[in-house]
Amino acid sequence: MKVTEAKYINGHKIEFTFSDGVKGVVDLYDSFKGPIFEPLKDVESFKKFHLNRWTIEWENGADLAPEFLYDLAMKQNTRSTKLA
């Protein structure tokens, strides 16, 4: 499982597409626990993520496991879709 696309939406929300075709919008604000994630509570810092080979990563080295993001997408989106 990996993230194949990530698009900033607003606030702390990102739309993810996963390698199995599932797509969903995730609000990550409540997921930021620990000192490495503190800077990401600022929206301007949060928006500066990039896609690496399997997930998203920020300039300060913070990242989130793709399986964690997938689970959040499934929980937060009752309308998660699988692309044909």
VEXDRENBA-123168 format. One line per 5 residues: number of its first residue (from 1); their letters; for each residue y, z, x of C-alpha. Coordinates in nm, 2 decimals, decimal comma. Layout:
<vexlos>
NUM> A> Y Z X | ...
</vexlos>
This chain:
<vexlos>
1> MKVTE> 0,00 0,00 0,00 | 0,34 -0,09 0,13 | 0,69 -0,16 0,01 | 0,76 -0,53 0,01 | 1,12 -0,52 -0,13
6> AKYIN> 1,38 -0,26 -0,17 | 1,72 -0,31 -0,34 | 2,00 -0,06 -0,38 | 2,09 0,00 -0,75 | 2,34 0,28 -0,76
11> GHKIE> 2,38 0,65 -0,68 | 2,05 0,74 -0,51 | 1,85 0,48 -0,70 | 1,65 0,20 -0,53 | 1,44 -0,07 -0,70
16> FTFSD> 1,11 -0,10 -0,51 | 0,85 -0,38 -0,52 | 0,51 -0,28 -0,38 | 0,23 -0,49 -0,22 | 0,02 -0,48 -0,54
21> GVKGV> 0,31 -0,62 -0,74 | 0,42 -0,30 -0,91 | 0,80 -0,28 -0,94 | 1,01 0,02 -1,03 | 1,34 0,20 -0,99
26> VDLYD> 1,33 0,54 -0,82 | 1,60 0,81 -0,81 | 1,54 0,97 -0,47 | 1,81 1,24 -0,48 | 1,57 1,53 -0,57
31> SFKGP> 1,33 1,41 -0,30 | 1,55 1,50 -0,01 | 1,42 1,82 0,14 | 1,48 1,93 0,49 | 1,76 1,87 0,75
36> IFEPL> 1,68 1,51 0,83 | 1,75 1,42 0,47 | 2,08 1,61 0,43 | 2,30 1,32 0,55 | 2,14 1,10 0,28
41> KDVES> 2,28 1,31 0,00 | 2,60 1,12 0,07 | 2,57 0,79 -0,11 | 2,74 0,59 0,17 | 2,48 0,71 0,42
46> FKKFH> 2,20 0,66 0,16 | 2,29 0,30 0,11 | 2,23 0,22 0,48 | 1,85 0,19 0,46 | 1,64 -0,10 0,58
51> LNRWT> 1,29 -0,22 0,52 | 1,04 -0,17 0,81 | 0,68 -0,29 0,81 | 0,57 -0,06 0,53 | 0,85 0,14 0,38
56> IEWEN> 1,23 0,21 0,39 | 1,40 0,38 0,68 | 1,75 0,51 0,74 | 1,97 0,50 1,05 | 1,89 0,86 1,13
61> GADLA> 1,51 0,79 1,14 | 1,43 0,94 0,80 | 1,17 0,76 0,60 | 0,95 0,82 0,30 | 0,58 0,73 0,28
66> PEFLY> 0,51 0,42 0,06 | 0,25 0,61 -0,14 | 0,51 0,88 -0,22 | 0,75 0,61 -0,34 | 0,48 0,44 -0,54
71> DLAMK> 0,39 0,77 -0,72 | 0,76 0,83 -0,80 | 0,79 0,48 -0,93 | 0,50 0,53 -1,16 | 0,62 0,87 -1,28
76> QNTRS> 0,99 0,78 -1,32 | 0,94 0,45 -1,48 | 0,75 0,42 -1,80 | 0,81 0,05 -1,79 | 0,69 -0,02 -1,43
81> TKLA> 0,57 -0,37 -1,43 | 0,31 -0,56 -1,23 | 0,42 -0,91 -1,13 | 0,18 -1,19 -1,22
</vexlos>
